[in-house]
């Protein structure tokens, strides 16, 4: 009872923790960059009206994106402790797929109501519908990312998200100045689809090797 607690610094452990966290940290940075770069390029190259229209649509689009994050916060802890990650992955895949399609249908249906905020923002409804098509991709890439982390293959995420970030930035620079908000919306859909496809290929090959 009389023993005192004092902090101990373990240099080797600290370096190991930092080294293990760098790939995931960089991945999250890449994710934020390619998720936000379209708004920056729109601001620099298009009218204020277009920026406002896109921004309003994006606000509604962002709302359901917290759901897969909350879901994976719970599932990740189970995955890390599980001896059968593939089984947990499959169950989560169907839950997130179904949920994303339901939310996509709802968002698609209510998109025209955006114009009720202000008639000048009627175009936001069309942009929102395009962005909503990427919801299943965003839901499933969250699952892919945290499954890869659970498998301790974070370095693969650097390649996947780094490649997507570069491709997205190039596409935004090439197409947004000429085609505006719809180019930004469709590039968002395409970039997240790219992440999903590459992540899916990586996990498919990994699980095939494990089951061989």
C-alpha positions as CSV (number, residue, x, y, z in Angstrom):
1,X,0.0,0.0,0.0
2,X,2.9,2.3,0.6
3,X,4.5,1.7,-2.8
4,X,4.5,4.7,-5.1
5,X,3.8,4.7,-8.8
6,X,6.3,6.4,-11.1
7,X,6.4,6.6,-14.9
8,X,9.0,4.5,-16.7
9,X,10.2,5.3,-20.2
10,X,11.1,2.3,-22.3
11,X,12.9,3.6,-25.4
12,X,12.8,0.4,-27.4
13,X,9.1,-0.1,-26.7
14,X,8.3,3.6,-27.5
15,X,10.2,3.3,-30.9
16,X,8.3,0.0,-31.7
17,X,5.0,1.6,-31.0
18,X,5.8,4.7,-33.1
19,X,7.0,2.5,-35.9
20,X,3.9,0.4,-35.8
21,X,1.6,3.4,-35.8
22,X,3.2,5.3,-38.7
23,X,1.6,3.3,-41.6
24,X,-1.9,3.7,-40.1
25,X,-1.3,7.4,-39.3
26,X,-0.1,8.2,-42.8
27,X,-3.0,6.2,-44.2
28,X,-5.5,8.4,-42.3
29,X,-3.7,11.5,-43.5
30,X,-3.9,10.3,-47.1
31,X,-7.6,9.5,-46.6
32,X,-8.3,13.0,-45.3
33,X,-6.4,14.6,-48.2
34,X,-8.1,12.8,-51.0
35,X,-11.5,13.2,-49.2
36,X,-11.1,17.0,-49.0
37,X,-9.0,18.0,-52.0
38,X,-12.0,18.4,-54.3
39,X,-13.4,21.2,-52.2
40,X,-10.1,23.0,-52.2
41,X,-9.8,22.8,-56.0
42,X,-13.4,23.9,-56.5
43,X,-12.7,26.9,-54.3
44,X,-9.7,27.9,-56.3
45,X,-11.1,27.3,-59.8
46,X,-14.9,27.6,-59.8
47,X,-17.5,30.2,-58.7
48,X,-18.6,30.8,-55.2
49,X,-22.1,29.6,-56.1
50,X,-20.7,26.2,-57.2
51,X,-18.7,25.8,-54.0
52,X,-21.8,26.5,-52.0
53,X,-23.9,24.0,-53.9
54,X,-21.3,21.3,-53.6
55,X,-20.7,22.1,-49.9
56,X,-24.4,21.8,-49.0
57,X,-24.7,18.5,-50.8
58,X,-21.5,17.3,-49.0
59,X,-22.9,18.2,-45.6
60,X,-25.8,15.8,-46.1
61,X,-23.5,13.2,-47.7
62,X,-21.2,13.2,-44.7
63,X,-23.9,12.4,-42.1
64,X,-24.2,8.7,-42.8
65,X,-20.5,8.2,-43.2
66,X,-20.1,8.1,-39.4
67,X,-22.1,4.9,-39.2
68,X,-19.5,2.4,-40.6
69,X,-16.9,4.1,-38.3
70,X,-19.0,3.5,-35.2
71,X,-19.7,-0.1,-36.4
72,X,-16.1,-0.9,-37.0
73,X,-15.0,0.6,-33.7
74,X,-17.0,-2.3,-32.1
75,X,-16.1,-5.0,-34.6
76,X,-12.4,-4.2,-34.7
77,X,-11.9,-5.2,-31.0
78,X,-13.6,-8.5,-31.8
79,X,-11.5,-9.1,-34.9
80,X,-8.3,-8.6,-33.1
81,X,-9.1,-11.2,-30.5
82,X,-10.7,-13.7,-33.0
83,X,-9.0,-16.8,-34.4
84,X,-11.3,-16.5,-37.5
85,X,-11.0,-13.0,-38.9
86,X,-12.5,-14.1,-42.2
87,X,-15.7,-15.2,-40.5
88,X,-16.1,-11.9,-38.8
89,X,-15.3,-10.1,-42.0
90,X,-18.0,-11.9,-44.0
91,X,-20.7,-11.1,-41.4
92,X,-19.6,-7.5,-41.2
93,X,-19.6,-7.3,-45.0
94,X,-23.2,-8.3,-45.4
95,X,-24.3,-6.0,-42.5
96,X,-22.5,-3.0,-44.0
97,X,-23.6,-3.8,-47.6
98,X,-27.2,-4.0,-46.6
99,X,-27.1,-1.0,-44.4
100,X,-25.4,1.1,-47.1
101,X,-27.9,0.2,-49.7
102,X,-30.8,1.1,-47.4
103,X,-29.2,4.5,-46.6
104,X,-28.4,5.1,-50.3
105,X,-32.1,4.5,-51.2
106,X,-33.2,6.9,-48.4
107,X,-30.7,9.6,-49.4
108,X,-31.6,9.3,-53.1
109,X,-35.3,9.7,-52.2
110,X,-34.9,12.7,-49.9
111,X,-32.3,14.5,-52.0
112,X,-34.8,16.8,-53.7
113,X,-35.8,18.2,-50.3
114,X,-32.4,20.0,-50.2
115,X,-34.0,22.6,-52.5
116,X,-36.4,23.5,-49.8
117,X,-33.6,25.1,-47.9
118,X,-33.2,27.6,-50.7
119,X,-34.2,27.5,-54.3
120,X,-30.8,28.6,-55.4
121,X,-29.4,25.3,-54.0
122,X,-31.6,23.1,-56.2
123,X,-28.6,21.7,-58.0
124,X,-27.3,20.3,-54.7
125,X,-30.0,17.6,-55.0
126,X,-28.4,16.2,-58.2
127,X,-24.9,16.4,-56.7
128,X,-26.1,14.6,-53.5
129,X,-27.5,11.8,-55.6
130,X,-24.2,11.3,-57.4
131,X,-22.3,11.4,-54.1
132,X,-24.8,8.9,-52.5
133,X,-23.8,6.3,-55.1
134,X,-20.4,6.1,-53.3
135,X,-22.0,5.2,-49.9
136,X,-21.6,1.4,-50.4
137,X,-18.0,1.9,-51.3
138,X,-17.3,4.1,-48.2
139,X,-19.1,1.6,-45.9
140,X,-17.1,-1.3,-47.2
141,X,-13.7,0.4,-47.4
142,X,-14.0,1.1,-43.7
143,X,-14.4,-2.7,-43.2
144,X,-11.5,-3.4,-45.5
145,X,-9.2,-0.9,-43.8
146,X,-9.8,-2.1,-40.3
147,X,-9.6,-5.8,-41.3
148,X,-6.2,-5.1,-42.8
149,X,-5.2,-3.4,-39.6
150,X,-6.5,-6.4,-37.6
151,X,-4.3,-8.6,-39.8
152,X,-1.3,-6.4,-39.0
153,X,-0.8,-5.5,-42.7
154,X,-0.9,-1.7,-42.2
155,X,1.9,-1.2,-44.8
156,X,-0.4,-2.3,-47.5
157,X,-2.7,0.5,-46.6
158,X,0.0,3.0,-47.3
159,X,0.2,1.8,-50.9
160,X,-3.6,1.6,-51.4
161,X,-4.4,5.0,-50.0
162,X,-1.3,6.7,-51.3
163,X,-2.1,5.5,-54.8
164,X,-5.7,6.6,-54.5
165,X,-4.7,10.0,-53.1
166,X,-2.4,10.7,-56.0
167,X,-4.9,9.5,-58.6
168,X,-7.7,11.6,-57.0
169,X,-5.6,14.7,-56.9
170,X,-4.6,14.3,-60.6
171,X,-8.2,13.7,-61.6
172,X,-9.4,16.7,-59.6
173,X,-6.8,19.0,-61.1
174,X,-7.6,17.8,-64.7
175,X,-11.4,17.7,-64.6
176,X,-12.8,20.0,-61.8
177,X,-11.7,23.3,-63.4
178,X,-13.5,22.3,-66.7
179,X,-16.5,20.4,-65.4
180,X,-17.1,21.7,-61.9
181,X,-19.1,20.1,-59.2
182,X,-20.3,17.1,-61.1
183,X,-16.7,16.2,-61.9
184,X,-15.9,16.5,-58.2
185,X,-18.8,14.2,-57.3
186,X,-18.1,11.5,-59.8
187,X,-14.3,11.5,-58.9
188,X,-15.3,11.0,-55.3
189,X,-17.3,7.9,-56.4
190,X,-14.5,6.6,-58.6
191,X,-11.7,7.1,-56.0
192,X,-13.6,5.3,-53.3
193,X,-14.4,2.5,-55.7
194,X,-10.7,2.2,-56.5
195,X,-9.8,1.9,-52.9
196,X,-12.5,-0.8,-52.4
197,X,-11.4,-2.8,-55.4
198,X,-7.7,-2.8,-54.5
199,X,-8.3,-3.5,-50.8
200,X,-10.7,-6.3,-51.8
201,X,-8.0,-7.9,-54.1
202,X,-5.4,-7.6,-51.3
203,X,-7.7,-9.3,-48.7
204,X,-8.9,-11.9,-51.2
205,X,-5.3,-13.0,-51.9
206,X,-4.4,-12.9,-48.2
207,X,-7.3,-15.2,-47.2
208,X,-6.6,-17.5,-50.1
209,X,-3.1,-18.0,-49.0
210,X,-4.2,-18.6,-45.4
211,X,-6.7,-21.2,-46.5
212,X,-4.4,-22.9,-49.0
